[in-house]
Structures are given as structure tokens and as C-alpha cells.
Amino acid sequence: MKYYIFCISVLIATFSFSQPSEEEAVEQTIETFFEGFHKQDGAMMLSTVHSEIKMQSISSNSDNKTALTTSSFTDFLRSIASIPKEKTFKEEILDYIIQIDGNMASVWTPYNFYLNGNFSHCGVNSFQLFKDNGKWKIIYIVDTRRKECREN
């Protein structure tokens, strides 16, 4: 009987540890998005987003006024794919701040962006996700872009 209870306990523990937490699953979705971004792999990026994804950016325009820009995900994918292979770019994610309520998640990711190894800008990405048939999908991305950044 003790052996039976031990075996059941081991199976339960193994199953518990092999399943990622919801926070880990959400973070993995964002990490896969950025892996595709850095590889210029549109299919990989598409695997992480919902078909009705919305994208916006908040920055300062040439008059130093705040500007909100909306773009389509298709245009975003085209712009990433059109970056020449000899140019390097990296969005360094500094942290993942994840909040989940049921089938909705919000992720705040401060970042630094580098172009050809040189600092370009910094900001924060805000991702909204929902759990669609058991998989987390990005439904909204808004980011800020600044030249002056706080110490990280």
C-alpha cells in the first residue's frame, strides 16, 4: 500500500512540475514573438498573435509633441522582413511583469533597442493576450519609444 501511495505521489509531482504555469505560458508566447522578430520569421511571429491583433506606438514627433501611431500587423511583418540581412537589430527585454485574470493577460516589458550594436532607443511594450482554445494569443501591442532612458 505504501508503494502504491508513493507511486501516485511521484506521478502527481511529475505532472505538476512538467506543466508550465500560466505566467510561464504567457511569457513563452512573448519570447516566441521576439524570437521570430529577431529571426525575421513572420510565420513564427504569426503563431503568437490573434488574427485581429491591434498595434500602436507612442512617441514624440518632430515638434516634440506626443504622437500615437497605429499600424497593421501585416505592415509590421513586411517592415521586419525588409530589413537587410547585413543590418543587425535586437530588442533587449529587461523584465516581464505579468498579470492574469482568467483568460486575459497583460504583460509589461521594458526594453532597450539596438541597431547594428548601437543603442537606438528604449521604452516599454504592453501586450494584451487572451487564452484561445488553450493557447495564449497576443491581441494588442502598444509601445513607447524614447531616446532618453532611466538607468536599468
C-alpha positions in Angstrom: 0.0 0.0 0.0 2.8 2.4 0.9 4.4 1.7 -2.5 1.1 2.5 -4.3 0.8 5.8 -2.5 4.4 6.6 -3.2 4.0 5.9 -7.0 0.8 8.1 -7.1 2.6 10.9 -5.3 5.6 10.7 -7.8 3.2 10.8 -10.8 1.3 13.8 -9.4 4.5 15.6 -8.6 6.0 14.8 -12.1 2.8 16.0 -13.8 2.7 19.2 -11.7 6.3 20.1 -12.5 6.1 19.3 -16.2 3.2 21.7 -16.8 4.2 25.3 -17.2 2.4 27.8 -15.0 0.1 30.3 -16.7 2.7 33.0 -16.2 5.3 30.8 -17.9 3.0 30.1 -20.8 2.3 33.8 -21.3 6.0 34.7 -21.1 6.8 31.9 -23.6 4.3 33.4 -26.0 6.1 36.8 -25.8 9.5 35.1 -26.0 8.5 33.2 -29.2 7.2 36.5 -30.7 10.6 38.1 -30.1 12.5 35.0 -31.3 10.5 35.4 -34.6 11.1 39.1 -34.6 14.9 38.7 -34.3 15.0 35.9 -36.9 12.7 38.0 -39.2 10.5 34.9 -39.2 6.9 36.1 -39.9 5.4 32.6 -39.6 6.8 32.3 -36.1 5.5 35.7 -35.1 2.1 34.9 -36.6 1.9 31.8 -34.5 1.8 34.0 -31.3 -0.9 36.5 -32.4 -4.6 36.6 -33.0 -5.9 37.4 -36.5 -7.4 40.6 -35.2 -4.3 42.0 -33.5 -4.0 45.7 -33.0 -0.7 47.6 -32.9 0.1 51.1 -31.7 3.2 53.2 -30.7 3.5 56.3 -28.6 6.4 58.6 -29.3 7.3 62.2 -29.8 7.1 63.7 -33.2 9.4 66.3 -34.7 7.6 69.1 -32.8 8.3 67.3 -29.6 4.5 66.6 -29.2 3.2 63.2 -28.2 2.1 61.1 -31.2 0.0 57.9 -31.3 0.7 55.8 -34.4 -1.5 52.9 -35.4 -0.1 50.3 -37.8 -1.3 47.0 -39.2 0.4 43.8 -38.2 0.8 42.9 -41.9 2.7 46.2 -42.5 4.8 45.4 -39.4 5.7 42.0 -40.7 6.7 43.5 -44.1 8.9 46.1 -42.4 10.7 43.4 -40.3 11.2 41.2 -43.4 12.5 44.1 -45.4 15.4 44.8 -43.0 18.6 43.9 -44.9 20.4 40.9 -43.5 23.6 42.8 -43.1 21.9 45.1 -40.5 21.5 43.8 -37.0 18.8 44.7 -34.6 18.0 43.5 -31.1 15.2 44.4 -28.7 16.6 43.5 -25.3 13.7 42.7 -22.9 14.6 43.9 -19.4 11.7 42.4 -17.4 8.4 40.6 -17.7 5.6 42.0 -15.5 2.7 39.6 -16.0 -0.9 39.9 -14.7 -3.5 37.3 -15.4 -7.2 37.2 -14.8 -8.8 34.0 -16.2 -8.4 34.0 -19.9 -6.9 37.5 -20.1 -3.2 38.5 -19.5 -1.4 41.8 -19.5 2.4 41.9 -19.9 4.6 44.9 -19.4 8.1 44.6 -20.9 10.6 47.4 -20.5 13.3 47.2 -23.3 16.4 48.7 -24.9 16.6 48.6 -28.7 20.0 48.3 -30.5 20.6 48.8 -34.2 23.9 47.5 -35.6 25.1 47.0 -32.0 24.4 50.7 -31.1 21.8 51.9 -28.7 18.8 53.3 -30.7 16.0 53.8 -28.2 14.2 52.4 -25.2 10.7 52.1 -23.9 8.0 49.7 -22.7 5.9 47.2 -24.6 2.4 46.5 -23.3 1.0 43.2 -24.5 -2.6 42.1 -24.1 -3.3 38.4 -24.6 -6.2 36.1 -24.3 -6.4 32.3 -24.0 -7.8 31.0 -27.2 -8.6 27.2 -27.1 -5.9 26.7 -24.5 -3.2 28.8 -26.2 -2.2 32.4 -25.3 -2.5 34.8 -28.2 -1.4 38.4 -28.4 -4.4 40.6 -29.3 -2.9 44.1 -28.7 0.6 45.6 -28.6 1.3 49.2 -27.7 4.9 50.5 -27.1 6.6 53.7 -26.1 9.8 54.9 -27.8 12.3 57.3 -26.1 15.9 58.3 -26.7 16.4 59.2 -23.0 16.1 56.3 -20.6 16.2 55.7 -16.9 19.1 53.6 -15.6 18.2 49.9 -15.7 
